[in-house]
Amino acid sequence: ARYRSLGVDCVAGDARIVDPHHVAVGDRVLSTRSIVIATGARPALPPIPGLNEVEPLTSDNIWSLRTRPERLLVLGGGPIGCELAQAFARLGSRVTIVDLEHRLLPREDAEVGALVRASLTAEGVDVRLAHRASRFVPGANGAGELHADTGSGTAVIGFDRVLVAVGRRAVTE
């Protein structure tokens, strides 16, 4: 109703792209200059051994938590990982961010990542950069250990819950 009130012709049904300028919806063929496929995205879960066994949280399902994890491991140092790490640290969780990159917020200016790291560190967040997550060892109730390669050895980081915030993937199927 909202889009119709703005003058948009909304057509519901199963669509099929016929060519770069035509879309078929049922028996109707629509012409257009451009086609936008807006199917949404879901959190990406990297293929790390043991990850599924530790019941990973994502930016989609973290809102269903009813108790604060004592130790939260955040896998990913991008905007979602940093924001949720700060929120949980302020709520009283001991938070560790682990990221493969050498700095936080790698798509932003280096100065921005450095400022965010300094702020998070000042709030008690343990930031572990240049750590490649190699495997998760499950414990009970979503807890466990992350084994990460650091270039100079293996770091073992314990957690009660893990939040995976390494990006999103388009829903294309």
Residue, then its C-alpha position, 0 to 999 in steps of 0.5 A: a500500500r505504501y509503494r502504491s501510494l507513491g505511484v509504484d505499480c506493484v506486481a505480486g507473483d513468481a517472476r522470471i527474467v526474460d532478458p535484460h529489459h523484460v520480466a515475466v510475472g505470470d502471463r504478464v511481461l513487464s518492460t523496464r530500463s533496469i531490473v533490481i533483484a532485492t532478495g535480502a541477505r543473511p549472516a555469513l557463517p564461515p566454514i570453520p570446523g566445529l562452528n555449528e556445534v557451538e550454536p553460533l549467534t549472528s546479528d539475526n538471532i542474537w536478539s533472542l538471548r535471554t541471559r547475558p553471556e559471561r564471556l562473549l567471543v565476537l568473530g569479526g572486527g567490522p561494524i556489526g562485530c564492533e558495535l555488538a562487542q561494545a554493547f555487550a561489554r557495557l552490559g558486563s560481558r567479558v568480550t573478545i574480538v577475533d579478526l583475520e585482518h590487521r586492524l578493525l573496520p578494514r573498509e574504513d580509513a585506518e585512523v577510524g579503525a585505530l580510534v575504534r580499537a582504542s575505544l573498545t580497549a578502554e572499555g575492556v574489550d580484548v581485541r585480537l587481530a591477525h588471528r585466523a580462526s582454525r577450529f572450534v572445540p565445543g563445550a556445553n550450552g554453546a560454550g567452548e574454545l576457539h583455536a586460532d593461528t596467530g603466525s607465531g603459534t596457536a591462541v586458545i580462547g575460551f567463551d560462553r557464546v560466540l557471535v559470528a559477524v564476518g559479513r552477510r551473503a545475498v540470498t540468491e537461491 
